[in-house]
């Protein structure tokens, strides 16, 4: 779990905007792209019960511009209490919120 704390900062996974208690936010950079995509997972609606009693969520992530036409898949695994246990990206990288903010700043300059 220390990996997730370092990745999202603080002692808890990244939370949404004020008042968004159900949202978990992840930041994904599809392979071969500069764009970083912010992905919101709703703990109440986006996760499914697995055969092992835990939960999971898979999201296909794709950039919004013509510069990034590749997609990645965000795979999240939760325990029976819906606490995040593992996060992985197939076809890209899981990056930090700071990476996302830096990408936004670079886009605003161009």
N, C-alpha and C positions, 0 to 999 in steps of 0.2 A: 504493500500500500504506500510505502514511502515514495515509490516512483510516481504515483498519481499525485501525491502532495506536491512533489517538485514540479511536475508537469503543469498543474493547474494553480500552484501557489497556495499558500496558507495551509490550513489543516483539513480542509474539505475540498471535494471536487468543485470545479467551477460552477457557480450558481448563476442563474439568469439575472435579468434586471430586477430591481426592487419589486417585491410582490410576486415574483415568479418562482414559487416554491417547488413546483413540479418539474421545472426545467433544469436539465444538465446540458452544458455547452461543451463542444469539442471542436477542435480546429484541425482541418485536414488539408494537406497539400497533395493533390494528385500527382503521380509520377510524370516528370517531364514538363511540369507547369510551374509558373511562378506564383500563381494565385493561391491564396489560402481561403478555404471555405469554412464558414462558421456553421456548425450543425447543432440544432437543438433536439434533444431527446426528452420527451415527456414521460416521466416515470409512471404516470397513470395510464397512458394510452399507447405508447410506442413499444413497450416491452411485452414479450410473450413468455408464457410458462413453458419450460423445457421438460423433457422426460425425466430428468434427474432431480426435479423439485426446485431447481434454480430458474433463473429468468435469462432471457437474451434479447438483443435487438440488433438488427442488421439494417444499415442505411446505405444506399448508393449515393455517392457524392460526386457532383460534377460542377466544374467552374461555370460562371455565368457569362463569361466573355468568349468571343470567337478565338481568342489566343489559347484557350485551354479547352480542348475538345475531348480529353481523356477523362475517364471516370475511375473512382476508387470505391472500395466498400469498407465502411466502418462497421466493425463487429464488436459488440459489447456483451459482457457476461456478468450477471448479477447473482448474488446468493438468494436464499429463500426469503430474506428480509428486504430484497431489492437494493442491496448495497453493491456498488460497483466492485467487481473482483478483477476484471481484466478488460483491456481495450486493445484492439489491434486494427491495422489498416492493411488491406490487400490492394496493391496497385497504387500506393502512395505512402505518405508519412503522417503520423500524428505529431502535430507541432503545438507550440504554446500560444497563449493569448497574446503575448508580446510579439510573437512572429506575425500574428494576424494584424495587430495594430500597426506594426512596421510596414506590412504589405499595403494596408489602407493608406498610410501616410505617403508611401511612394506613388500610389495611384492618384492621389490628390495633387501631387506635384506635376504630373504629366498632363 
